[in-house]
Amino acid sequence: MTPPRASFRRGPNVQGRGNHANLQPSRRNLIRQGRVRRGPNVQGRGNHANLQPPRRNLIWQGRVGIREILTPKRQMLKMIVSTLQPLELAEDDNFLDFVKALNPSHQIPTKSEIRSDFLNIYKENENKLRSILASADEIVLTCELWYLRPEDSYLTVGCHFVDIHGNLMSYMLKTTSLFGDESAANIKNQLSAVMEAWCVKEKVHSVVRAGMPQLKKVQTKWTDMPCFADTLNVVFKDLMSNDALLNVLRKCQNIVRFFKYNSEAERKLRAIQNQLNMEQDELIMYSGDRWLPWLHMLRRLMQQYQAMVMVFDERGKTDLILNENDKEKIKKIISALEPLRKATSMMKGEGFQTISAMLPVLKSLMDNLREEEKRKNDVARTLLSKCKEEFGNVNNHPLALNTFLDPRFKNQLGDQNKKRAMDKIKRELTPGPASSSPTKLKDLLERYMAYEPTAETSNPLAWWRHTGKKNFGELSKLALKKLGVVSTAVPLERAFSSAGDRFCNLRSAIEPENLNMILFLNSNWSTKY
């Protein structure tokens, strides 16, 4: 009997899976049998060496899909897009000199050539995304209002949905100018236009917004949701509007600025720290309005303040010395912001996270602020009051349904939130003739509550796509819809940190005519497809 033909798998010189790695003939034997030709990485005979991809690419194509091979021109475009550079970089003399120093024979594409390829890449990725969105069921939009210049506002819109594998997929859709009109009506019209342009208007059920409080009371077909990170920053900015706190923060900025801009003073500071066996971490200078970089700056300053005072005394800079009242205020600010850091550290990873995690985060935040309040921290007391005002009662909260449907956190809800969630589910799942009877629905919810919670590191979306769908039927579709709502309007990696400020500064330098396409590709031109 003729033995079966062996398929092309990883040979013994590749780390394969299981024992199959030892069962396949070597590539050399496959070449001798005429079943695989010599690729360009083999010194072949004749012209056949140019016809076949290398073995590594055959494995890649067989297991994952064809990876895009970037030409030098596209590699340059990838660099421009990923670092948010203007297309004019292609004609910058210093950049051209740098490339020539690396390779004098390399020809840099002209701006017109770059732009032509740029438009093609944008169209390619746009068409791919349209195809992907056509298969999505429930879609959530995020929108961020920002400024290219003080008088020139833009709206950036992204979309999010759960794929068939239970992964939360996120893409950029559009960045559009508001032409100076930031009214609720214009923003609503712009959002509707984006939905129509991408053919997703009937699929969008929620919009998560960063800022834009003017949208709070506007009637829409979608549910309005505030961005968690933006709300925290608003709370902090409101807190820092207090003149006494603002004055001490400015004084701290001046202290750090003194050492940052005076190299001799900084050398003296390091020498004193060395004598005192102190940590010599770099000082942090921050002047934005995000609370986390402020916390890092204040903590670093207080760690090194003992040595700083010695430098101030030696140089006669007594105006920079903090008095006891100043130091007490700084300590209270640090202690009040620490609960925010602890709470947001629960939001692990990059990209976007389901909003179902927000109630546990908010509960942690409120509990820790109450502990600080008990220690007579008036800054924490003010911060707690503002958080209650912005986020509401965590024991009876609108997000109770989202958290209830997350198998990681369902048992962390109090009685009020649990009742609120179950009542909402009953209303949402019993409107039509095909719905379950109240008795069956009650049984379904009881079985779900009795099911063992999943680990906090698990993926609740994948759980509902598979285990949840199998065991709890109609509850799965509602859960995927509610858990597909994201907690922030911008990715977590720039929601709280100074990386968000850097991103904003870079995008503000892009030419307006290329802004939408560069931001679109910055988010979407990757291996996602």
Stockholm file with secondary structure:
# STOCKHOLM 1.0

chainA/1-529         MTPPRASFRRGPNVQGRGNHANLQPSRRNLIRQGRVRRGPNVQGRGNHANLQPPRRNLIWQGRVGIREILTPKRQMLKMIVSTLQPLELAEDDNFLDFVKALNPSHQIPTKSEIRSDFLNIYKENENKLRSILASADEIVLTCELWYLRPEDSYLTVGCHFVDIHGNLMSYMLKTTSLFGDESAANIKNQLSAVMEAWCVKEKVHSVVRAGMPQLKKVQTKWTDMPCFADTLNVVFKDLMSNDALLNVLRKCQNIVRFFKYNSEAERKLRAIQNQLNMEQDELIMYSGDRWLPWLHMLRRLMQQYQAMVMVFDERGKTDLILNENDKEKIKKIISALEPLRKATSMMKGEGFQTISAMLPVLKSLMDNLREEEKRKNDVARTLLSKCKEEFGNVNNHPLALNTFLDPRFKNQLGDQNKKRAMDKIKRELTPGPASSSPTKLKDLLERYMAYEPTAETSNPLAWWRHTGKKNFGELSKLALKKLGVVSTAVPLERAFSSAGDRFCNLRSAIEPENLNMILFLNSNWSTKY
#=GR chainA/1-529 SS CCCCCCCCCCCTTSCCSTTGGGTSCCHHHHHHTTSSCCCTTSCCSTTGGGTSCCHHHHHHHHHTCCCCCCCHHHHHHHHHHHTTCCGGGGGCHHHHHHHHHHCTTCCCCCHHHHHHHHHHHHHHHHHHHHHHHHTCSSEEEEEEEEEEETTEEEEEEEEEEECTTSCEEEEEEEEEECTTCCCHHHHHHHHHHHHHHTTCTTTEEEEEEESCGGGTTCCCSSEEEECHHHHHHHHHHHHTTSHHHHHHHHHHHHHHHHHHHCHHHHHHHHHHHHHTTCCCCCCCCCCSSCHHHHHHHHHHHHHHHHHHHHHHHHHTCGGGCCCHHHHHHHHHHHHHHHHHHHHHTTSCSSSCCBGGGHHHHHHHHHHHHHHHHHTTCHHHHHHHHHHHHHHCCTTSCTTHHHHHTCTTTGGGCCHHHHHHHHHHHHHHHSSSTTSCCHHHHHHHHHHHHHSCCCCTTSCHHHHIIIIIHHHHTTHHHHHHHHHTSBSCSSCHHHHSSTHHHHHHHHHTTSCHHHHHHHHHHHHHSSTTC
#=GC SS_cons         CCCCCCCCCCCTTSCCSTTGGGTSCCHHHHHHTTSSCCCTTSCCSTTGGGTSCCHHHHHHHHHTCCCCCCCHHHHHHHHHHHTTCCGGGGGCHHHHHHHHHHCTTCCCCCHHHHHHHHHHHHHHHHHHHHHHHHTCSSEEEEEEEEEEETTEEEEEEEEEEECTTSCEEEEEEEEEECTTCCCHHHHHHHHHHHHHHTTCTTTEEEEEEESCGGGTTCCCSSEEEECHHHHHHHHHHHHTTSHHHHHHHHHHHHHHHHHHHCHHHHHHHHHHHHHTTCCCCCCCCCCSSCHHHHHHHHHHHHHHHHHHHHHHHHHTCGGGCCCHHHHHHHHHHHHHHHHHHHHHTTSCSSSCCBGGGHHHHHHHHHHHHHHHHHTTCHHHHHHHHHHHHHHCCTTSCTTHHHHHTCTTTGGGCCHHHHHHHHHHHHHHHSSSTTSCCHHHHHHHHHHHHHSCCCCTTSCHHHHIIIIIHHHHTTHHHHHHHHHTSBSCSSCHHHHSSTHHHHHHHHHTTSCHHHHHHHHHHHHHSSTTC
//
